[in-house]
Amino acid sequence: MIKRMTKHGNSLALVIEKGVLDLLGIDADTPLSITTDGRCLVVAPVRSRERQKRFRAALEEGNRRYGGMLKRLAQ
């Protein structure tokens, strides 16, 4: 997807379509983290530590239950 910046007062804004926002679970109140490596701009929603903790626990459980099978499938 190629986007152009939009003038917003003395600044520029990047307009993101609703479908992309819905996919990422972002709304007007979602805090965003903006980082760069000097060449690329990365905009990501800031997720709570509790959410990250639950995700890691679910990932570990999935690996525990299905890791062997997935490893065999990959071979």
CHARMM internal coordinates of N, CA and C (Angstrom, degrees):
IC EDIT
DIST 1 N 1 CA 1.4301
DIST 1 CA 1 C 1.5222
ANGL 1 N 1 CA 1 C 108.30
DIST 1 C 2 N 1.2862
ANGL 1 CA 1 C 2 N 116.87
DIHE 1 N 1 CA 1 C 2 N 129.06
DIST 2 N 2 CA 1.4632
ANGL 1 C 2 N 2 CA 122.41
DIHE 1 CA 1 C 2 N 2 CA 178.05
DIST 2 CA 2 C 1.5197
ANGL 2 N 2 CA 2 C 107.81
DIHE 1 C 2 N 2 CA 2 C -107.35
DIST 2 C 3 N 1.3156
ANGL 2 CA 2 C 3 N 116.61
DIHE 2 N 2 CA 2 C 3 N 130.28
DIST 3 N 3 CA 1.4632
ANGL 2 C 3 N 3 CA 122.36
DIHE 2 CA 2 C 3 N 3 CA -177.87
DIST 3 CA 3 C 1.5190
ANGL 3 N 3 CA 3 C 109.67
DIHE 2 C 3 N 3 CA 3 C -124.73
DIST 3 C 4 N 1.3087
ANGL 3 CA 3 C 4 N 115.77
DIHE 3 N 3 CA 3 C 4 N 156.90
DIST 4 N 4 CA 1.4653
ANGL 3 C 4 N 4 CA 122.41
DIHE 3 CA 3 C 4 N 4 CA 172.50
DIST 4 CA 4 C 1.5181
ANGL 4 N 4 CA 4 C 108.67
DIHE 3 C 4 N 4 CA 4 C -117.51
DIST 4 C 5 N 1.3088
ANGL 4 CA 4 C 5 N 116.07
DIHE 4 N 4 CA 4 C 5 N 149.60
DIST 5 N 5 CA 1.4512
ANGL 4 C 5 N 5 CA 121.38
DIHE 4 CA 4 C 5 N 5 CA 177.56
DIST 5 CA 5 C 1.5326
ANGL 5 N 5 CA 5 C 108.82
DIHE 4 C 5 N 5 CA 5 C -74.62
DIST 5 C 6 N 1.3341
ANGL 5 CA 5 C 6 N 115.50
DIHE 5 N 5 CA 5 C 6 N 151.11
DIST 6 N 6 CA 1.4596
ANGL 5 C 6 N 6 CA 122.77
DIHE 5 CA 5 C 6 N 6 CA 178.61
DIST 6 CA 6 C 1.5179
ANGL 6 N 6 CA 6 C 108.77
DIHE 5 C 6 N 6 CA 6 C -116.47
DIST 6 C 7 N 1.3258
ANGL 6 CA 6 C 7 N 116.70
DIHE 6 N 6 CA 6 C 7 N 135.56
DIST 7 N 7 CA 1.4659
ANGL 6 C 7 N 7 CA 120.77
DIHE 6 CA 6 C 7 N 7 CA 178.26
DIST 7 CA 7 C 1.5225
ANGL 7 N 7 CA 7 C 108.66
DIHE 6 C 7 N 7 CA 7 C -66.43
DIST 7 C 8 N 1.3407
ANGL 7 CA 7 C 8 N 116.14
DIHE 7 N 7 CA 7 C 8 N 132.52
DIST 8 N 8 CA 1.4591
ANGL 7 C 8 N 8 CA 122.69
DIHE 7 CA 7 C 8 N 8 CA 179.87
DIST 8 CA 8 C 1.5254
ANGL 8 N 8 CA 8 C 107.25
DIHE 7 C 8 N 8 CA 8 C -139.57
DIST 8 C 9 N 1.3297
ANGL 8 CA 8 C 9 N 116.26
DIHE 8 N 8 CA 8 C 9 N 90.57
DIST 9 N 9 CA 1.4689
ANGL 8 C 9 N 9 CA 120.17
DIHE 8 CA 8 C 9 N 9 CA -173.68
DIST 9 CA 9 C 1.5134
ANGL 9 N 9 CA 9 C 109.24
DIHE 8 C 9 N 9 CA 9 C 66.29
DIST 9 C 10 N 1.3425
ANGL 9 CA 9 C 10 N 116.97
DIHE 9 N 9 CA 9 C 10 N -128.65
DIST 10 N 10 CA 1.4649
ANGL 9 C 10 N 10 CA 121.71
DIHE 9 CA 9 C 10 N 10 CA 177.07
DIST 10 CA 10 C 1.5269
ANGL 10 N 10 CA 10 C 112.34
DIHE 9 C 10 N 10 CA 10 C -91.06
DIST 10 C 11 N 1.3201
ANGL 10 CA 10 C 11 N 116.24
DIHE 10 N 10 CA 10 C 11 N 8.20
DIST 11 N 11 CA 1.4637
ANGL 10 C 11 N 11 CA 121.33
DIHE 10 CA 10 C 11 N 11 CA -177.12
DIST 11 CA 11 C 1.5251
ANGL 11 N 11 CA 11 C 110.17
DIHE 10 C 11 N 11 CA 11 C -118.45
DIST 11 C 12 N 1.3157
ANGL 11 CA 11 C 12 N 115.64
DIHE 11 N 11 CA 11 C 12 N 178.97
DIST 12 N 12 CA 1.4544
ANGL 11 C 12 N 12 CA 122.58
DIHE 11 CA 11 C 12 N 12 CA 172.99
DIST 12 CA 12 C 1.5146
ANGL 12 N 12 CA 12 C 108.38
DIHE 11 C 12 N 12 CA 12 C -117.69
DIST 12 C 13 N 1.3253
ANGL 12 CA 12 C 13 N 116.85
DIHE 12 N 12 CA 12 C 13 N 146.70
DIST 13 N 13 CA 1.4607
ANGL 12 C 13 N 13 CA 121.75
DIHE 12 CA 12 C 13 N 13 CA -179.41
DIST 13 CA 13 C 1.5151
ANGL 13 N 13 CA 13 C 109.46
DIHE 12 C 13 N 13 CA 13 C -126.30
DIST 13 C 14 N 1.2977
ANGL 13 CA 13 C 14 N 115.63
DIHE 13 N 13 CA 13 C 14 N 148.81
DIST 14 N 14 CA 1.4559
ANGL 13 C 14 N 14 CA 122.57
DIHE 13 CA 13 C 14 N 14 CA 175.03
DIST 14 CA 14 C 1.5233
ANGL 14 N 14 CA 14 C 106.68
DIHE 13 C 14 N 14 CA 14 C -107.86
DIST 14 C 15 N 1.3259
ANGL 14 CA 14 C 15 N 117.10
DIHE 14 N 14 CA 14 C 15 N 117.78
DIST 15 N 15 CA 1.4633
ANGL 14 C 15 N 15 CA 121.88
DIHE 14 CA 14 C 15 N 15 CA -179.27
DIST 15 CA 15 C 1.5241
ANGL 15 N 15 CA 15 C 108.26
DIHE 14 C 15 N 15 CA 15 C -89.92
DIST 15 C 16 N 1.3329
ANGL 15 CA 15 C 16 N 115.79
DIHE 15 N 15 CA 15 C 16 N 126.23
DIST 16 N 16 CA 1.4580
ANGL 15 C 16 N 16 CA 121.87
DIHE 15 CA 15 C 16 N 16 CA -178.40
DIST 16 CA 16 C 1.5283
ANGL 16 N 16 CA 16 C 108.09
DIHE 15 C 16 N 16 CA 16 C -112.57
DIST 16 C 17 N 1.3276
ANGL 16 CA 16 C 17 N 116.78
DIHE 16 N 16 CA 16 C 17 N 128.88
DIST 17 N 17 CA 1.4517
ANGL 16 C 17 N 17 CA 121.53
DIHE 16 CA 16 C 17 N 17 CA -176.39
DIST 17 CA 17 C 1.5281
ANGL 17 N 17 CA 17 C 111.70
DIHE 16 C 17 N 17 CA 17 C -64.59
DIST 17 C 18 N 1.3267
ANGL 17 CA 17 C 18 N 115.61
DIHE 17 N 17 CA 17 C 18 N 152.51
DIST 18 N 18 CA 1.4565
ANGL 17 C 18 N 18 CA 123.18
DIHE 17 CA 17 C 18 N 18 CA -178.16
DIST 18 CA 18 C 1.5263
ANGL 18 N 18 CA 18 C 111.91
DIHE 17 C 18 N 18 CA 18 C -57.48
DIST 18 C 19 N 1.3255
ANGL 18 CA 18 C 19 N 118.40
DIHE 18 N 18 CA 18 C 19 N -39.74
DIST 19 N 19 CA 1.4664
ANGL 18 C 19 N 19 CA 120.88
DIHE 18 CA 18 C 19 N 19 CA 179.99
DIST 19 CA 19 C 1.5160
ANGL 19 N 19 CA 19 C 112.45
DIHE 18 C 19 N 19 CA 19 C -59.18
DIST 19 C 20 N 1.3174
ANGL 19 CA 19 C 20 N 116.61
DIHE 19 N 19 CA 19 C 20 N -41.28
DIST 20 N 20 CA 1.4725
ANGL 19 C 20 N 20 CA 121.07
DIHE 19 CA 19 C 20 N 20 CA 178.65
DIST 20 CA 20 C 1.5252
ANGL 20 N 20 CA 20 C 109.67
DIHE 19 C 20 N 20 CA 20 C -68.92
DIST 20 C 21 N 1.3301
ANGL 20 CA 20 C 21 N 116.58
DIHE 20 N 20 CA 20 C 21 N -42.74
DIST 21 N 21 CA 1.4616
ANGL 20 C 21 N 21 CA 120.30
DIHE 20 CA 20 C 21 N 21 CA 178.55
DIST 21 CA 21 C 1.5235
ANGL 21 N 21 CA 21 C 110.75
DIHE 20 C 21 N 21 CA 21 C -61.16
DIST 21 C 22 N 1.3424
ANGL 21 CA 21 C 22 N 116.81
DIHE 21 N 21 CA 21 C 22 N -43.71
DIST 22 N 22 CA 1.4653
ANGL 21 C 22 N 22 CA 121.02
DIHE 21 CA 21 C 22 N 22 CA 178.69
DIST 22 CA 22 C 1.5279
ANGL 22 N 22 CA 22 C 110.79
DIHE 21 C 22 N 22 CA 22 C -62.60
DIST 22 C 23 N 1.3121
ANGL 22 CA 22 C 23 N 117.08
DIHE 22 N 22 CA 22 C 23 N -42.62
DIST 23 N 23 CA 1.4623
ANGL 22 C 23 N 23 CA 121.77
DIHE 22 CA 22 C 23 N 23 CA 179.89
DIST 23 CA 23 C 1.5248
ANGL 23 N 23 CA 23 C 111.45
DIHE 22 C 23 N 23 CA 23 C -59.39
DIST 23 C 24 N 1.3337
ANGL 23 CA 23 C 24 N 116.53
DIHE 23 N 23 CA 23 C 24 N -39.15
DIST 24 N 24 CA 1.4653
ANGL 23 C 24 N 24 CA 121.47
DIHE 23 CA 23 C 24 N 24 CA -177.64
DIST 24 CA 24 C 1.5230
ANGL 24 N 24 CA 24 C 113.32
DIHE 23 C 24 N 24 CA 24 C -90.41
DIST 24 C 25 N 1.3335
ANGL 24 CA 24 C 25 N 116.64
DIHE 24 N 24 CA 24 C 25 N -6.22
DIST 25 N 25 CA 1.4595
ANGL 24 C 25 N 25 CA 119.70
DIHE 24 CA 24 C 25 N 25 CA -178.83
DIST 25 CA 25 C 1.5155
ANGL 25 N 25 CA 25 C 112.77
DIHE 24 C 25 N 25 CA 25 C 70.56
DIST 25 C 26 N 1.3338
ANGL 25 CA 25 C 26 N 116.03
DIHE 25 N 25 CA 25 C 26 N 36.50
DIST 26 N 26 CA 1.4593
ANGL 25 C 26 N 26 CA 121.76
DIHE 25 CA 25 C 26 N 26 CA -178.62
DIST 26 CA 26 C 1.5253
ANGL 26 N 26 CA 26 C 109.05
DIHE 25 C 26 N 26 CA 26 C -107.66
DIST 26 C 27 N 1.3500
ANGL 26 CA 26 C 27 N 115.75
DIHE 26 N 26 CA 26 C 27 N 137.08
DIST 27 N 27 CA 1.4600
ANGL 26 C 27 N 27 CA 120.21
DIHE 26 CA 26 C 27 N 27 CA 170.58
DIST 27 CA 27 C 1.5250
ANGL 27 N 27 CA 27 C 107.99
DIHE 26 C 27 N 27 CA 27 C -133.31
DIST 27 C 28 N 1.3180
ANGL 27 CA 27 C 28 N 116.68
DIHE 27 N 27 CA 27 C 28 N -172.18
DIST 28 N 28 CA 1.4714
ANGL 27 C 28 N 28 CA 120.96
DIHE 27 CA 27 C 28 N 28 CA -175.36
DIST 28 CA 28 C 1.5269
ANGL 28 N 28 CA 28 C 112.32
DIHE 27 C 28 N 28 CA 28 C -63.25
DIST 28 C 29 N 1.3406
ANGL 28 CA 28 C 29 N 118.23
DIHE 28 N 28 CA 28 C 29 N -22.24
DIST 29 N 29 CA 1.4618
ANGL 28 C 29 N 29 CA 121.43
DIHE 28 CA 28 C 29 N 29 CA -177.58
DIST 29 CA 29 C 1.5225
ANGL 29 N 29 CA 29 C 113.75
DIHE 28 C 29 N 29 CA 29 C -96.84
DIST 29 C 30 N 1.3412
ANGL 29 CA 29 C 30 N 117.94
DIHE 29 N 29 CA 29 C 30 N -1.79
DIST 30 N 30 CA 1.4609
ANGL 29 C 30 N 30 CA 121.46
DIHE 29 CA 29 C 30 N 30 CA -177.77
DIST 30 CA 30 C 1.5247
ANGL 30 N 30 CA 30 C 110.62
DIHE 29 C 30 N 30 CA 30 C -75.70
DIST 30 C 31 N 1.3421
ANGL 30 CA 30 C 31 N 118.24
DIHE 30 N 30 CA 30 C 31 N 123.50
DIST 31 N 31 CA 1.4628
ANGL 30 C 31 N 31 CA 119.05
DIHE 30 CA 30 C 31 N 31 CA 174.85
DIST 31 CA 31 C 1.5325
ANGL 31 N 31 CA 31 C 109.55
DIHE 30 C 31 N 31 CA 31 C -69.66
DIST 31 C 32 N 1.3169
ANGL 31 CA 31 C 32 N 116.18
DIHE 31 N 31 CA 31 C 32 N 140.06
DIST 32 N 32 CA 1.4644
ANGL 31 C 32 N 32 CA 121.46
DIHE 31 CA 31 C 32 N 32 CA -178.23
DIST 32 CA 32 C 1.5196
ANGL 32 N 32 CA 32 C 110.30
DIHE 31 C 32 N 32 CA 32 C -117.99
DIST 32 C 33 N 1.3144
ANGL 32 CA 32 C 33 N 115.40
DIHE 32 N 32 CA 32 C 33 N 140.88
DIST 33 N 33 CA 1.4574
ANGL 32 C 33 N 33 CA 122.50
DIHE 32 CA 32 C 33 N 33 CA 174.25
DIST 33 CA 33 C 1.5286
ANGL 33 N 33 CA 33 C 107.22
DIHE 32 C 33 N 33 CA 33 C -98.59
DIST 33 C 34 N 1.3314
ANGL 33 CA 33 C 34 N 116.65
DIHE 33 N 33 CA 33 C 34 N 128.47
DIST 34 N 34 CA 1.4658
ANGL 33 C 34 N 34 CA 121.00
DIHE 33 CA 33 C 34 N 34 CA 179.00
DIST 34 CA 34 C 1.5238
ANGL 34 N 34 CA 34 C 107.79
DIHE 33 C 34 N 34 CA 34 C -118.34
DIST 34 C 35 N 1.3317
ANGL 34 CA 34 C 35 N 115.83
DIHE 34 N 34 CA 34 C 35 N 119.77
DIST 35 N 35 CA 1.4562
ANGL 34 C 35 N 35 CA 121.20
DIHE 34 CA 34 C 35 N 35 CA 179.67
DIST 35 CA 35 C 1.5272
ANGL 35 N 35 CA 35 C 108.82
DIHE 34 C 35 N 35 CA 35 C -130.36
DIST 35 C 36 N 1.3135
ANGL 35 CA 35 C 36 N 114.75
DIHE 35 N 35 CA 35 C 36 N 164.92
DIST 36 N 36 CA 1.4600
ANGL 35 C 36 N 36 CA 120.22
DIHE 35 CA 35 C 36 N 36 CA 177.12
DIST 36 CA 36 C 1.5268
ANGL 36 N 36 CA 36 C 109.45
DIHE 35 C 36 N 36 CA 36 C -149.67
DIST 36 C 37 N 1.3177
ANGL 36 CA 36 C 37 N 115.13
DIHE 36 N 36 CA 36 C 37 N 154.46
DIST 37 N 37 CA 1.4547
ANGL 36 C 37 N 37 CA 120.36
DIHE 36 CA 36 C 37 N 37 CA 172.87
DIST 37 CA 37 C 1.5205
ANGL 37 N 37 CA 37 C 110.14
DIHE 36 C 37 N 37 CA 37 C -107.15
DIST 37 C 38 N 1.3198
ANGL 37 CA 37 C 38 N 116.43
DIHE 37 N 37 CA 37 C 38 N 11.61
DIST 38 N 38 CA 1.4566
ANGL 37 C 38 N 38 CA 121.64
DIHE 37 CA 37 C 38 N 38 CA -178.27
DIST 38 CA 38 C 1.5198
ANGL 38 N 38 CA 38 C 112.31
DIHE 37 C 38 N 38 CA 38 C 98.70
DIST 38 C 39 N 1.3375
ANGL 38 CA 38 C 39 N 117.01
DIHE 38 N 38 CA 38 C 39 N -16.75
DIST 39 N 39 CA 1.4619
ANGL 38 C 39 N 39 CA 121.50
DIHE 38 CA 38 C 39 N 39 CA 179.46
DIST 39 CA 39 C 1.5241
ANGL 39 N 39 CA 39 C 111.87
DIHE 38 C 39 N 39 CA 39 C -123.52
DIST 39 C 40 N 1.3283
ANGL 39 CA 39 C 40 N 116.43
DIHE 39 N 39 CA 39 C 40 N -33.43
DIST 40 N 40 CA 1.4627
ANGL 39 C 40 N 40 CA 121.80
DIHE 39 CA 39 C 40 N 40 CA -176.27
DIST 40 CA 40 C 1.5151
ANGL 40 N 40 CA 40 C 110.35
DIHE 39 C 40 N 40 CA 40 C -120.44
DIST 40 C 41 N 1.3085
ANGL 40 CA 40 C 41 N 115.09
DIHE 40 N 40 CA 40 C 41 N 147.20
DIST 41 N 41 CA 1.4563
ANGL 40 C 41 N 41 CA 121.96
DIHE 40 CA 40 C 41 N 41 CA 175.39
DIST 41 CA 41 C 1.5232
ANGL 41 N 41 CA 41 C 107.57
DIHE 40 C 41 N 41 CA 41 C -106.40
DIST 41 C 42 N 1.3301
ANGL 41 CA 41 C 42 N 116.90
DIHE 41 N 41 CA 41 C 42 N 127.95
DIST 42 N 42 CA 1.4581
ANGL 41 C 42 N 42 CA 121.73
DIHE 41 CA 41 C 42 N 42 CA -179.88
DIST 42 CA 42 C 1.5224
ANGL 42 N 42 CA 42 C 108.28
DIHE 41 C 42 N 42 CA 42 C -118.09
DIST 42 C 43 N 1.3251
ANGL 42 CA 42 C 43 N 116.11
DIHE 42 N 42 CA 42 C 43 N 120.70
DIST 43 N 43 CA 1.4628
ANGL 42 C 43 N 43 CA 122.45
DIHE 42 CA 42 C 43 N 43 CA 177.91
DIST 43 CA 43 C 1.5215
ANGL 43 N 43 CA 43 C 106.74
DIHE 42 C 43 N 43 CA 43 C -114.51
DIST 43 C 44 N 1.3330
ANGL 43 CA 43 C 44 N 116.97
DIHE 43 N 43 CA 43 C 44 N 121.15
DIST 44 N 44 CA 1.4605
ANGL 43 C 44 N 44 CA 121.21
DIHE 43 CA 43 C 44 N 44 CA -176.96
DIST 44 CA 44 C 1.5231
ANGL 44 N 44 CA 44 C 109.62
DIHE 43 C 44 N 44 CA 44 C -138.08
DIST 44 C 45 N 1.3308
ANGL 44 CA 44 C 45 N 116.12
DIHE 44 N 44 CA 44 C 45 N 144.89
DIST 45 N 45 CA 1.4660
ANGL 44 C 45 N 45 CA 118.02
DIHE 44 CA 44 C 45 N 45 CA 175.87
DIST 45 CA 45 C 1.5191
ANGL 45 N 45 CA 45 C 110.50
DIHE 44 C 45 N 45 CA 45 C -67.12
DIST 45 C 46 N 1.3240
ANGL 45 CA 45 C 46 N 116.45
DIHE 45 N 45 CA 45 C 46 N 142.00
DIST 46 N 46 CA 1.4550
ANGL 45 C 46 N 46 CA 121.57
DIHE 45 CA 45 C 46 N 46 CA 176.20
DIST 46 CA 46 C 1.5174
ANGL 46 N 46 CA 46 C 106.67
DIHE 45 C 46 N 46 CA 46 C -82.95
DIST 46 C 47 N 1.3070
ANGL 46 CA 46 C 47 N 116.98
DIHE 46 N 46 CA 46 C 47 N 122.59
DIST 47 N 47 CA 1.4556
ANGL 46 C 47 N 47 CA 122.10
DIHE 46 CA 46 C 47 N 47 CA -178.57
DIST 47 CA 47 C 1.5258
ANGL 47 N 47 CA 47 C 109.30
DIHE 46 C 47 N 47 CA 47 C -102.80
DIST 47 C 48 N 1.2871
ANGL 47 CA 47 C 48 N 115.94
DIHE 47 N 47 CA 47 C 48 N 146.29
DIST 48 N 48 CA 1.4573
ANGL 47 C 48 N 48 CA 120.60
DIHE 47 CA 47 C 48 N 48 CA -179.03
DIST 48 CA 48 C 1.5299
ANGL 48 N 48 CA 48 C 110.44
DIHE 47 C 48 N 48 CA 48 C -68.56
DIST 48 C 49 N 1.3081
ANGL 48 CA 48 C 49 N 115.53
DIHE 48 N 48 CA 48 C 49 N 155.45
DIST 49 N 49 CA 1.4713
ANGL 48 C 49 N 49 CA 120.58
DIHE 48 CA 48 C 49 N 49 CA 178.57
DIST 49 CA 49 C 1.5250
ANGL 49 N 49 CA 49 C 109.96
DIHE 48 C 49 N 49 CA 49 C -63.56
DIST 49 C 50 N 1.3261
ANGL 49 CA 49 C 50 N 116.87
DIHE 49 N 49 CA 49 C 50 N -36.35
DIST 50 N 50 CA 1.4691
ANGL 49 C 50 N 50 CA 120.02
DIHE 49 CA 49 C 50 N 50 CA 179.69
DIST 50 CA 50 C 1.5197
ANGL 50 N 50 CA 50 C 110.62
DIHE 49 C 50 N 50 CA 50 C -63.18
DIST 50 C 51 N 1.3248
ANGL 50 CA 50 C 51 N 116.82
DIHE 50 N 50 CA 50 C 51 N -41.36
DIST 51 N 51 CA 1.4643
ANGL 50 C 51 N 51 CA 120.38
DIHE 50 CA 50 C 51 N 51 CA 178.80
DIST 51 CA 51 C 1.5202
ANGL 51 N 51 CA 51 C 110.43
DIHE 50 C 51 N 51 CA 51 C -64.05
DIST 51 C 52 N 1.3331
ANGL 51 CA 51 C 52 N 116.83
DIHE 51 N 51 CA 51 C 52 N -43.25
DIST 52 N 52 CA 1.4619
ANGL 51 C 52 N 52 CA 120.52
DIHE 51 CA 51 C 52 N 52 CA 178.62
DIST 52 CA 52 C 1.5302
ANGL 52 N 52 CA 52 C 110.58
DIHE 51 C 52 N 52 CA 52 C -63.30
DIST 52 C 53 N 1.3249
ANGL 52 CA 52 C 53 N 116.50
DIHE 52 N 52 CA 52 C 53 N -39.13
DIST 53 N 53 CA 1.4619
ANGL 52 C 53 N 53 CA 121.02
DIHE 52 CA 52 C 53 N 53 CA 179.06
DIST 53 CA 53 C 1.5309
ANGL 53 N 53 CA 53 C 110.68
DIHE 52 C 53 N 53 CA 53 C -63.17
DIST 53 C 54 N 1.3349
ANGL 53 CA 53 C 54 N 117.41
DIHE 53 N 53 CA 53 C 54 N -44.20
DIST 54 N 54 CA 1.4656
ANGL 53 C 54 N 54 CA 121.27
DIHE 53 CA 53 C 54 N 54 CA 178.50
DIST 54 CA 54 C 1.5205
ANGL 54 N 54 CA 54 C 111.21
DIHE 53 C 54 N 54 CA 54 C -64.81
DIST 54 C 55 N 1.3499
ANGL 54 CA 54 C 55 N 116.75
DIHE 54 N 54 CA 54 C 55 N -39.38
DIST 55 N 55 CA 1.4623
ANGL 54 C 55 N 55 CA 120.25
DIHE 54 CA 54 C 55 N 55 CA 179.00
DIST 55 CA 55 C 1.5248
ANGL 55 N 55 CA 55 C 110.69
DIHE 54 C 55 N 55 CA 55 C -63.36
DIST 55 C 56 N 1.3213
ANGL 55 CA 55 C 56 N 116.73
DIHE 55 N 55 CA 55 C 56 N -46.23
DIST 56 N 56 CA 1.4674
ANGL 55 C 56 N 56 CA 120.14
DIHE 55 CA 55 C 56 N 56 CA -179.75
DIST 56 CA 56 C 1.5314
ANGL 56 N 56 CA 56 C 111.27
DIHE 55 C 56 N 56 CA 56 C -62.90
DIST 56 C 57 N 1.3296
ANGL 56 CA 56 C 57 N 116.28
DIHE 56 N 56 CA 56 C 57 N -38.68
DIST 57 N 57 CA 1.4688
ANGL 56 C 57 N 57 CA 119.94
DIHE 56 CA 56 C 57 N 57 CA 178.42
DIST 57 CA 57 C 1.5317
ANGL 57 N 57 CA 57 C 110.13
DIHE 56 C 57 N 57 CA 57 C -64.46
DIST 57 C 58 N 1.3332
ANGL 57 CA 57 C 58 N 117.11
DIHE 57 N 57 CA 57 C 58 N -42.15
DIST 58 N 58 CA 1.4655
ANGL 57 C 58 N 58 CA 120.60
DIHE 57 CA 57 C 58 N 58 CA 178.81
DIST 58 CA 58 C 1.5257
ANGL 58 N 58 CA 58 C 110.48
DIHE 57 C 58 N 58 CA 58 C -65.98
DIST 58 C 59 N 1.3236
ANGL 58 CA 58 C 59 N 117.10
DIHE 58 N 58 CA 58 C 59 N -39.57
DIST 59 N 59 CA 1.4602
ANGL 58 C 59 N 59 CA 121.17
DIHE 58 CA 58 C 59 N 59 CA 178.40
DIST 59 CA 59 C 1.5261
ANGL 59 N 59 CA 59 C 110.98
DIHE 58 C 59 N 59 CA 59 C -63.66
DIST 59 C 60 N 1.3217
ANGL 59 CA 59 C 60 N 116.83
DIHE 59 N 59 CA 59 C 60 N -44.39
DIST 60 N 60 CA 1.4645
ANGL 59 C 60 N 60 CA 120.59
DIHE 59 CA 59 C 60 N 60 CA 178.36
DIST 60 CA 60 C 1.5265
ANGL 60 N 60 CA 60 C 111.14
DIHE 59 C 60 N 60 CA 60 C -62.66
DIST 60 C 61 N 1.3394
ANGL 60 CA 60 C 61 N 117.29
DIHE 60 N 60 CA 60 C 61 N -41.06
DIST 61 N 61 CA 1.4627
ANGL 60 C 61 N 61 CA 121.14
DIHE 60 CA 60 C 61 N 61 CA 178.29
DIST 61 CA 61 C 1.5272
ANGL 61 N 61 CA 61 C 110.54
DIHE 60 C 61 N 61 CA 61 C -63.51
DIST 61 C 62 N 1.3376
ANGL 61 CA 61 C 62 N 116.92
DIHE 61 N 61 CA 61 C 62 N -43.29
DIST 62 N 62 CA 1.4625
ANGL 61 C 62 N 62 CA 120.48
DIHE 61 CA 61 C 62 N 62 CA 177.40
DIST 62 CA 62 C 1.5161
ANGL 62 N 62 CA 62 C 112.03
DIHE 61 C 62 N 62 CA 62 C -62.06
DIST 62 C 63 N 1.3231
ANGL 62 CA 62 C 63 N 116.27
DIHE 62 N 62 CA 62 C 63 N -41.91
DIST 63 N 63 CA 1.4710
ANGL 62 C 63 N 63 CA 120.10
DIHE 62 CA 62 C 63 N 63 CA 177.53
DIST 63 CA 63 C 1.5220
ANGL 63 N 63 CA 63 C 111.28
DIHE 62 C 63 N 63 CA 63 C -65.09
DIST 63 C 64 N 1.3316
ANGL 63 CA 63 C 64 N 116.27
DIHE 63 N 63 CA 63 C 64 N -39.75
DIST 64 N 64 CA 1.4596
ANGL 63 C 64 N 64 CA 120.03
DIHE 63 CA 63 C 64 N 64 CA 179.42
DIST 64 CA 64 C 1.5290
ANGL 64 N 64 CA 64 C 110.59
DIHE 63 C 64 N 64 CA 64 C -64.11
DIST 64 C 65 N 1.3202
ANGL 64 CA 64 C 65 N 116.77
DIHE 64 N 64 CA 64 C 65 N -44.26
DIST 65 N 65 CA 1.4595
ANGL 64 C 65 N 65 CA 120.49
DIHE 64 CA 64 C 65 N 65 CA -175.87
DIST 65 CA 65 C 1.5248
ANGL 65 N 65 CA 65 C 113.39
DIHE 64 C 65 N 65 CA 65 C -78.20
DIST 65 C 66 N 1.3233
ANGL 65 CA 65 C 66 N 117.14
DIHE 65 N 65 CA 65 C 66 N -38.12
DIST 66 N 66 CA 1.4636
ANGL 65 C 66 N 66 CA 120.26
DIHE 65 CA 65 C 66 N 66 CA -170.90
DIST 66 CA 66 C 1.5214
ANGL 66 N 66 CA 66 C 114.38
DIHE 65 C 66 N 66 CA 66 C -120.48
DIST 66 C 67 N 1.3361
ANGL 66 CA 66 C 67 N 117.72
DIHE 66 N 66 CA 66 C 67 N 2.03
DIST 67 N 67 CA 1.4616
ANGL 66 C 67 N 67 CA 120.81
DIHE 66 CA 66 C 67 N 67 CA -176.00
DIST 67 CA 67 C 1.5111
ANGL 67 N 67 CA 67 C 113.83
DIHE 66 C 67 N 67 CA 67 C -57.74
DIST 67 C 68 N 1.3461
ANGL 67 CA 67 C 68 N 116.40
DIHE 67 N 67 CA 67 C 68 N -45.60
DIST 68 N 68 CA 1.4672
ANGL 67 C 68 N 68 CA 120.29
DIHE 67 CA 67 C 68 N 68 CA -179.56
DIST 68 CA 68 C 1.5167
ANGL 68 N 68 CA 68 C 111.81
DIHE 67 C 68 N 68 CA 68 C -61.55
DIST 68 C 69 N 1.3342
ANGL 68 CA 68 C 69 N 116.01
DIHE 68 N 68 CA 68 C 69 N -45.23
DIST 69 N 69 CA 1.4588
ANGL 68 C 69 N 69 CA 120.50
DIHE 68 CA 68 C 69 N 69 CA -179.83
DIST 69 CA 69 C 1.5351
ANGL 69 N 69 CA 69 C 110.61
DIHE 68 C 69 N 69 CA 69 C -63.34
DIST 69 C 70 N 1.3157
ANGL 69 CA 69 C 70 N 116.53
DIHE 69 N 69 CA 69 C 70 N -44.62
DIST 70 N 70 CA 1.4670
ANGL 69 C 70 N 70 CA 120.09
DIHE 69 CA 69 C 70 N 70 CA 179.98
DIST 70 CA 70 C 1.5202
ANGL 70 N 70 CA 70 C 111.50
DIHE 69 C 70 N 70 CA 70 C -63.91
DIST 70 C 71 N 1.3153
ANGL 70 CA 70 C 71 N 116.18
DIHE 70 N 70 CA 70 C 71 N -37.09
DIST 71 N 71 CA 1.4634
ANGL 70 C 71 N 71 CA 120.15
DIHE 70 CA 70 C 71 N 71 CA 178.24
DIST 71 CA 71 C 1.5373
ANGL 71 N 71 CA 71 C 110.40
DIHE 70 C 71 N 71 CA 71 C -64.21
DIST 71 C 72 N 1.3409
ANGL 71 CA 71 C 72 N 116.31
DIHE 71 N 71 CA 71 C 72 N -43.53
DIST 72 N 72 CA 1.4649
ANGL 71 C 72 N 72 CA 120.52
DIHE 71 CA 71 C 72 N 72 CA 178.62
DIST 72 CA 72 C 1.5280
ANGL 72 N 72 CA 72 C 111.02
DIHE 71 C 72 N 72 CA 72 C -64.10
DIST 72 C 73 N 1.3319
ANGL 72 CA 72 C 73 N 117.21
DIHE 72 N 72 CA 72 C 73 N -39.55
DIST 73 N 73 CA 1.4582
ANGL 72 C 73 N 73 CA 120.98
DIHE 72 CA 72 C 73 N 73 CA 178.54
DIST 73 CA 73 C 1.5201
ANGL 73 N 73 CA 73 C 111.89
DIHE 72 C 73 N 73 CA 73 C -64.52
DIST 73 C 74 N 1.3169
ANGL 73 CA 73 C 74 N 116.65
DIHE 73 N 73 CA 73 C 74 N -32.86
DIST 74 N 74 CA 1.4496
ANGL 73 C 74 N 74 CA 121.34
DIHE 73 CA 73 C 74 N 74 CA -178.45
DIST 74 CA 74 C 1.5285
ANGL 74 N 74 CA 74 C 112.95
DIHE 73 C 74 N 74 CA 74 C -72.85
DIST 74 C 75 N 1.3193
ANGL 74 CA 74 C 75 N 116.78
DIHE 74 N 74 CA 74 C 75 N -20.05
DIST 75 N 75 CA 1.4739
ANGL 74 C 75 N 75 CA 120.18
DIHE 74 CA 74 C 75 N 75 CA -177.22
DIST 75 CA 75 C 1.4781
ANGL 75 N 75 CA 75 C 112.54
DIHE 74 C 75 N 75 CA 75 C -80.34
END
COOR INIT
IC SEED 1 N 1 CA 1 C
IC BUILD
